[in-house]
Each structure stands twice: as structure tokens, then as C-alpha cells.
């Protein structure tokens, strides 16, 4: 199905409305439309053809945002990479995707070898004389999964997946001309790539992130109304003195980790109760969203998504479900004959139809004959008012096979291990109490810490 590009539609209907803000710089929809049009023409002039893939180092700059939407117009598959990745890995991923070229938009140093480098001029503008139509069936982008159950996979989306995702999300978190969503998640993460679709669909504003200035200050000075964060980011924001009453925030979306009950209570008391979500790259971001009412609950499925449980495993399908994984032999749809995708997440549904997520099936391990789901321990730990984030991994044990070890990122001062152990035993079986308590590694960075890396650290220290 063909649709008018949302940016082009607003460039016609409200050309002077602000579309993007980067610090004090603003760009209206008419100007944004012309920059994207010029870039899309450059892509084709430089020899790329519709359907080809372009790898791009893209976190969340204005240039990266422009190129992401220029690729949609040109029919090029936008394949964002983390700029922090080693050059050899950037080259490897470019080759693995069989990309036609590599665009070093946000590369910090050097260029990968043995790849075709594409340089673009993002300052150019081109007038758009006729309607810009997009095909909802076209391949739009790839997102690399975090690789929690092995090597990262290349998730391939169609444009229609993201449009359906944005439409469903708007039923619970609507946007209007006065809305502004902070692009606080990177474009190489599905949560970041999804934000501009929600914004541009509504004719609202994307506010680009600036990690060189404090988030609390930006929230006070900029007209940000919608914000997506992981719990640790929100804890740090609160510790910096954040008060939502001094901002224009209307909606706060939390995800990506167990949601601490004290954090929800704190934000509710401050007048900004958060919404929590469950999502995955394969479903173009959000699947379920709602107000947190009990531990692990993430709300009901949004429109365009279906959820069911098979032997305790969460399965999903719907309009937002990806085209498949890119493999050397083609696209693997990774779904059964009825269109269901098995997530490898364990969960349950409440009587009201809300989803409760228990954790990854791949993360579970056996200790002394008992099944342990580390995320259950992590949820209990983050519900302690002194814990900012927690991660539990198994370590080998001569008698029990494996035992849990917990990494703790304290909000302030550390709490004695005996007190934390007692806290766990109040809600969970004794065998789920960690045998050791380790400090959060300072080198742990990123939205989703690597369990494999944490397990290696635990094995070396315990």
C-alpha cells in the first residue's frame, strides 16, 4: 500500500511547525522535508538502488535522523550501527549484511577497511514539487538484536511494521502539535528508531539528545513532553534533583529492565506516574504497555499486536511483526504456520489480559534440581529502595551444579549482604538467595548489560 510520507504531509499542511529541535536550533517541517528530499536524491545519484542496504554509524544526530528518513524515500534499507563498535566489527557487519556501502556519519576515528565508503552532504535542500509516496511493504531498516541468546541477529523490518507500531502506541500515549519526544535512545536500538515514527505521524517534535549537558537541565529548559528511559537513567535523574513539576513532561515510558516498585512510587508521588512496556526488536518496539500495578506486569497488548502463551512461553504476532532475520541464504521469517513468533521469554497473563514477564527462558538455570529464573531475583532486588539496578548470573558449584551470584548497583551507600539476603528470602525460596554479592562493574555500559560478560566477571571473582 502506498501512503504519503508523514513528514511531507505536514510540510504541506503545517510547514512552519517545528519538527526537530537540537539544542537551540530548530527545523520546521518544510525545511526538514527539503533536506530529506535532497539526501534521498543523493543516494540514488551516487549509485545506490532501491532494495540495497546502507550501513551507517548512527546514534542520534540530526544527520543520522535525516539519512534514516532519506533512505525510506529512496527505498534504501537503513542499517544503523553503534558508532562505538570497533572498526573491524563495523566492517564485518557491513559485509555480513551485504551492504552496498558504509556511511561514517558518526564515526569517531578512522574508517573500516575493505568497504565502499559513501559520503553525503546533509546541508543540501531540494524543493518537493509532488506528493512523496512510500510503500508500506518496502524493507525499511535492520536492527541488530542484543544477542542475549547467542550472536546478534539482523532483524529486518518493513515500513508498515513501524507505522503500525506508532499507530498502536498512540492509543495509550497520544501526541499532538504541542508534543515533543526526546530521542534519548539510539537509532541503532529499536526503541530509538521507533520514536520519530510516533512523532512525525502526529506532526509533533523530535528533540535530539545532547549527552554533554545534564538531562535534568534539558528537561527544564526544553519543551519535552514525552520521555523514554530505562530505570537506571530515571534513578540518576531523581538523584540529580529532578522535579517533573518544573518541566512540561506529560508522559514517561519505562522499559528495558525490571521496573523497581520504589521508583514507580516515587514518580507517582511527584505527579508523573510512569507507564511500563514490554517490547522487542522483532515487533518494532512496543508490544504491551500499561500502568504498573504489580511486580513484572507490563500492561495489555497494544492495537496491532497479539500475545499468547504456549507452555509458559510468550508468543506474538500482528502488523508490527518483522519480515524476518537476514541470513546468508535469505530472509528467515522465524514464525510458525499461523504467523506466531516465539519470543523465548517466559510469562503469564492476568485475568484482565495484562502480561507479566518472568524473564528469558535462555537465562534460566538449575541449582540442586531447582529451576532458577534470574530475572525473578533481579525484580525482587530492584524493589529494594537502596538498589538502582541488579543482574544475576549463575556460577559453577561443585555440589549444586550452579548457584546465583548478584551484581548490585547501589543508589547510595551499600547495604550489608545479610540484609539484602533477608530481603530476597522474604519473597522468594531460600535456594534463590544469591551466594555472593558483587559490585556493579564500572565498565558495564549500554542499555542492556551483557549477561555473558557479567558471568565471566563472576566466575573470576567467586
Secondary structure, DSSP 8 states (H G I E B T S, - for coil): -EEE-HHHHHHHH-TTSEEEEETTEEEEHHHHHHHHHHHHHHHHHTT--TT-EEEEE-SS-HHHHHHHHHHHHHT-EEEEE-TTS-HHHHHHHHHHTT-SEEE-TT--S---SSS-B----TT------S--EEETTSEEEEEE---TTSS--EEEEEHHHHHHHHHHHHTTS---TT-EEEE-S-TTSHHHHHHHHHHHHHT-EEEE--TTS-HHHHHHHS---EEEE-HHHHHHHHHTT--GGGS---EEEE-SS---HHHHHHHHHTT---EEEEEEGGGTEEEEEEE--STTB--EE-TTEEEEEETTEEEEEETT--SEEEETTEEE----TTS-EEEEEEEEE-TTS-EEEEEEGGG-EEETTEEE-HHHHHHHHHTSTTEEEEEEEEEEETTTEEEEEEEEEESSS---HHHHHHHHHTTS-GGGS-SEEEE--TT--SSS--HHHHHHHHHHH-
